[in-house]
Amino acid sequence: MTPTSSHHAAHLAATALVSGALVATSILAFQRLRRERRVDDLKHSIPPPTGEELPYLVAPTQQWKLILEQLARNRVFLSDAGLAALRNAKIVVVGCGGVGSHCAAALARSGASHIRLIDFDMVSLSSLNRHAVATLADVGTPKVECLRRRLRAVTPWVDFDCRNEMFSEKDANRLLEDAEFVVDAIDNIDSKVGLLAYCHEKGIQVVSSMGAGCKSDPTRIFVGDISASTEDPLSRSTRRRLRMRGIASGIPVVFSTEKPGTGKAQLLPLSEEEFAKGKVGELAPMADFRVRILPVLGTMPAVFGCAAANYVILKLAGYPTDNVETKGRDKLYETILAQVQGSEEKVARASMGWGAENVKGLKLPLTAADVGYLVEEVYRGRSVVSGVPTRLALVRWQAPEGKTIKEGDGQKSSRLRLGELYLEGKG
């Protein structure tokens, strides 16, 4: 090969190499550009993080098809009629912390389309371990707005009505207007009792979450009547206050039967350093809210919230359920009341010197509901003497002094007071 031909071959090889490199670079550049455009398109398809109404991304008819496709599994499970009932229902979630946020998220993802969110509080760093959707960027923002902003990226068709305020019974008419179902996820006892009493009196469907704090066993979580709830200080306090308002049952709750024990989490007091600073009440979000530290395992509020959402979904869709019923102890309370009636008639005959005819129709300042309150909430269903839960009876602590009967308007009434009775039983 001559030097000229050799030089020409080298030139061709170099040209081919450069051309190949240019082609490869062009292809890679094109692929990178296409990938970047796809990423940009995907990012732009995500609704902006604002509380403003989102425009239709597609025609209404097409959007409806997309919604049905997104809800396909629930649609098959609940039926068209059940899903329609869920989509049309106006649901209110009161309390948007660990329990309420998971409940609201589950409702939105399952097909609920009208959700009112009520909470006065802000997202905090310490709440990120249990909140359903909050991120570091949401710290310091209202919980209700955080929920709406994050969930609209998943379910943009949902109508979120956010109320950044504290629930109080005096505002119930306004806050619960048009509500068909209410979820109580409040951890303040006064607000909780006020909400439940209002819903019970107005006939509004409601489900209430009891305490998730200090709980760790998800297999012990049940949904049932509040009268059947056990092993939970919050449910016990709620039951007691509701009974004082004449409500002993008829309110479904999510509760845990997990018992406290050695080595398990307990309510922690504030450190001496915090008390030394003074004004420890300022550490609570509002007056009368808890100040002590309640240990919460982040997974448990999620289970409570999803259980509450599940209850709402099935009830609205008309799906058959088999939850824990009431204790069914009304007959026991009536029996104990009859026993108290008989013993008070004997006391009246002895103290007043009357015969059997004179004490007929003696009125007691006591009802079967009062008996239930004493038995279940004060003495927790056990004899104060022997501790046994069987053959229970309410008797006086001591013999009464003076007259035990009050007469007026032709009516004889016993002067008996609840505090004069204690619960005894026999094994």
Secondary structure, DSSP 4 states (H G I P E B T S, - for coil): --HHHHHHHHHHHHHHHHHHHHHHHHHHHHHHHHHHHHHHHHHHHSPPSSSSPPPPSS-HHHHHHHHHHHTHHHHHHHHHHHHHHHHH-EEEEE--SHHHHHHHHHHHHHT--EEEEE---B--GGGTTT-SS--GGGTTSBHHHHHHHHHTTT-TT-EEEEE-S---GGGHHHHTTT-SEEEE----HHHHHHHHHHHHHHT-EEEEE---TT---GGGEEEEEGGG--S-HHHHHHHHHHHHTT--S--EEEEE-PPP-TTS--PBPPPHHHHHHS-GGGGSSSTTS--SB----THHHHHHHHHHHHHHHHHHHT-----B-----HHHHHHHHHHHHHHHHHHHHHHHT--GGGGTTPBPS--HHHHHIIIIIISTTS-TTT---SS-EEEESS---S--EEEETTEEEE---GGGEEEE---
